[in-house]
Amino acid sequence: MFADISHERQQSLLRQRNLLALTSTGLGLALVIATSLAATRDREVVLLPTLPKQLTVTSAGVQAEYLELVTRDTALILLNRSPEGLDYWMSEILKLADPASYGRLKADLVRIVEEQRGSDVTQAFVIRSMKVDPKGLTSDVTGTLKTFVGAQVIASDERRFRFNWTYRGLRLALSGFVQLPNQDKAKEAQ
């Protein structure tokens, strides 16, 4: 009699062990599948509706339209400045900075702020054309840079600027900018 009860109890424990092993295997397999799907799936973020059309940013890369819109806004912030708003100007540009380039960008901006602070010099930039390279993460902006002292225009020159970007995760960040030689002046020099 005790042998029958013992055998029945062992069979019950064996069934429980097998069910636990099967459940653990199934959960482990589900975890592996979910992890692989999460790792290979592109993430998407829907941007605000203030843009002229709906855009999404994915971890797969930057769309040319998005890079153009960000470059446009950055160029207008960076190249339009007056002595009254220099602190705000610098803080807004630094919000766009790539963490790896933050120190270098801040040093360049501090130099500009020190040169312009206390003066009556204001500059305004009007974009004429833009070329973006989403693969190389660069943008070239051409336009007219006007320099004012008070209300008097003292210079109005055609200028080209290149913006360099980094893209990590879903964040497009400014890593640098430089003024390029004008193509017209370069052709004249040849």
C-alpha positions as CSV (number, residue, x, y, z in Angstrom):
1,M,0.0,0.0,0.0
2,F,2.8,2.4,0.9
3,A,4.5,1.5,-2.4
4,D,1.4,2.5,-4.4
5,I,1.1,5.8,-2.6
6,S,4.8,6.5,-3.0
7,H,4.7,5.6,-6.7
8,E,1.7,7.8,-7.3
9,R,3.4,10.7,-5.5
10,Q,6.5,10.3,-7.5
11,Q,4.5,10.3,-10.8
12,S,2.8,13.5,-9.7
13,L,6.1,15.2,-8.9
14,L,7.5,14.0,-12.3
15,R,4.6,15.5,-14.1
16,Q,5.1,18.8,-12.3
17,R,8.8,18.8,-13.1
18,N,8.2,18.1,-16.7
19,L,5.5,20.9,-16.9
20,L,7.9,23.3,-15.2
21,A,10.7,22.4,-17.6
22,L,8.4,22.8,-20.6
23,T,7.1,26.2,-19.4
24,S,10.7,27.4,-18.7
25,T,11.8,26.4,-22.2
26,G,8.8,28.1,-23.7
27,L,9.4,31.4,-21.8
28,G,13.2,31.3,-22.6
29,L,12.4,30.9,-26.3
30,A,9.8,33.7,-26.2
31,L,12.4,36.0,-24.5
32,V,15.0,35.2,-27.2
33,I,12.5,36.0,-29.9
34,A,11.3,39.2,-28.2
35,T,14.9,40.4,-27.7
36,S,15.9,39.8,-31.3
37,L,12.8,41.6,-32.6
38,A,13.4,44.5,-30.3
39,A,17.1,44.7,-31.3
40,T,16.4,44.6,-35.1
41,R,13.3,46.8,-35.2
42,D,13.7,50.5,-36.3
43,R,12.4,52.9,-33.7
44,E,10.2,55.8,-34.8
45,V,9.3,59.1,-33.3
46,V,6.6,61.3,-34.8
47,L,7.6,64.9,-35.0
48,L,5.5,67.9,-34.2
49,P,2.9,69.0,-36.7
50,T,4.5,72.5,-37.0
51,L,6.5,71.1,-39.9
52,P,5.2,71.5,-43.5
53,K,4.6,67.8,-43.8
54,Q,4.7,64.8,-41.6
55,L,8.1,63.4,-41.0
56,T,9.4,60.6,-38.8
57,V,12.9,60.0,-37.5
58,T,14.1,56.4,-37.3
59,S,17.2,54.8,-36.0
60,A,17.9,53.6,-39.5
61,G,19.2,57.1,-40.5
62,V,18.4,60.7,-41.2
63,Q,16.0,61.7,-43.9
64,A,17.1,64.4,-46.3
65,E,14.0,66.5,-45.5
66,Y,14.6,66.4,-41.8
67,L,18.2,67.3,-42.2
68,E,17.3,70.2,-44.4
69,L,14.7,71.5,-41.8
70,V,17.1,71.2,-38.9
71,T,19.9,72.8,-41.0
72,R,17.6,75.7,-41.9
73,D,16.7,76.4,-38.3
74,T,20.3,76.0,-37.1
75,A,21.7,78.3,-39.8
76,L,19.1,81.0,-39.0
77,I,19.9,80.8,-35.3
78,L,23.6,80.7,-35.7
79,L,24.0,83.4,-38.4
80,N,21.5,85.9,-37.2
81,R,22.7,87.6,-34.1
82,S,22.8,90.9,-32.3
83,P,24.7,92.0,-29.2
84,E,21.4,92.1,-27.1
85,G,20.7,88.4,-27.4
86,L,24.2,86.8,-27.3
87,D,23.7,84.8,-24.2
88,Y,20.4,83.3,-25.5
89,W,22.0,82.8,-28.9
90,M,24.9,80.8,-27.5
91,S,22.7,78.7,-25.2
92,E,20.4,77.8,-28.0
93,I,23.2,76.7,-30.3
94,L,24.8,74.6,-27.5
95,K,21.5,72.8,-27.0
96,L,22.0,71.4,-30.5
97,A,25.7,70.4,-29.9
98,D,27.0,66.9,-30.0
99,P,28.4,66.0,-26.5
100,A,31.7,65.0,-28.1
101,S,32.0,68.5,-29.8
102,Y,30.5,70.6,-27.0
103,G,33.7,72.0,-25.7
104,R,35.1,73.0,-29.1
105,L,31.8,74.6,-30.2
106,K,31.5,76.5,-26.9
107,A,35.0,77.8,-27.3
108,D,34.2,79.1,-30.8
109,L,31.0,80.6,-29.6
110,V,32.6,82.3,-26.6
111,R,35.1,83.9,-28.9
112,I,32.3,85.3,-31.1
113,V,30.4,86.5,-28.1
114,E,33.5,88.3,-26.7
115,E,34.1,90.0,-30.1
116,Q,30.6,91.2,-30.5
117,R,29.6,92.0,-26.9
118,G,29.2,95.7,-26.3
119,S,29.3,96.6,-30.0
120,D,26.6,97.8,-32.2
121,V,27.3,95.1,-34.8
122,T,24.4,93.0,-35.9
123,Q,24.4,90.4,-38.6
124,A,21.5,88.9,-40.6
125,F,21.7,85.9,-43.0
126,V,19.3,85.2,-45.8
127,I,19.4,81.7,-47.2
128,R,19.6,81.4,-50.9
129,S,20.3,77.7,-51.4
130,M,21.0,74.6,-49.4
131,K,22.5,71.2,-50.2
132,V,22.2,68.3,-47.7
133,D,24.0,65.0,-47.6
134,P,22.2,62.6,-45.2
135,K,24.8,59.9,-45.7
136,G,27.8,62.1,-44.9
137,L,25.7,64.1,-42.3
138,T,26.8,67.5,-43.8
139,S,24.8,70.5,-45.0
140,D,26.0,73.4,-47.2
141,V,24.1,76.6,-46.9
142,T,24.6,79.6,-49.3
143,G,23.2,83.0,-48.8
144,T,23.7,86.7,-48.2
145,L,25.3,87.8,-44.9
146,K,24.5,91.4,-44.1
147,T,26.4,93.2,-41.4
148,F,24.9,96.2,-39.7
149,V,26.3,98.9,-37.4
150,G,23.3,100.5,-35.9
151,A,20.8,100.8,-38.8
152,Q,23.6,101.2,-41.4
153,V,24.5,98.2,-43.7
154,I,28.3,98.1,-43.8
155,A,28.7,94.8,-45.7
156,S,26.6,92.5,-47.7
157,D,28.5,89.4,-48.9
158,E,27.6,86.1,-50.5
159,R,28.8,83.4,-48.0
160,R,28.8,79.6,-47.8
161,F,28.7,77.6,-44.6
162,R,29.1,73.9,-43.9
163,F,27.4,72.3,-40.9
164,N,28.6,68.9,-39.7
165,W,26.3,66.6,-37.8
166,T,26.3,63.4,-35.8
167,Y,23.4,61.0,-35.5
168,R,23.2,58.7,-32.4
169,G,20.0,56.9,-31.5
170,L,17.3,59.3,-32.6
171,R,19.3,62.6,-32.0
172,L,20.7,64.7,-34.7
173,A,23.4,66.9,-33.1
174,L,25.7,69.7,-34.4
175,S,29.3,68.7,-34.4
176,G,30.8,71.7,-36.1
177,F,30.4,74.5,-38.7
178,V,32.8,76.3,-40.9
179,Q,32.7,79.1,-43.5
180,L,33.6,77.8,-47.0
181,P,35.2,79.8,-49.7
182,N,32.7,81.1,-52.3
183,Q,32.5,79.1,-55.5
184,D,32.3,82.4,-57.5
185,K,35.5,83.8,-55.9
186,A,37.3,80.5,-56.3
187,K,36.5,80.4,-60.0
188,E,37.7,84.1,-60.4
189,A,41.0,83.2,-58.7
190,Q,41.7,80.4,-61.2
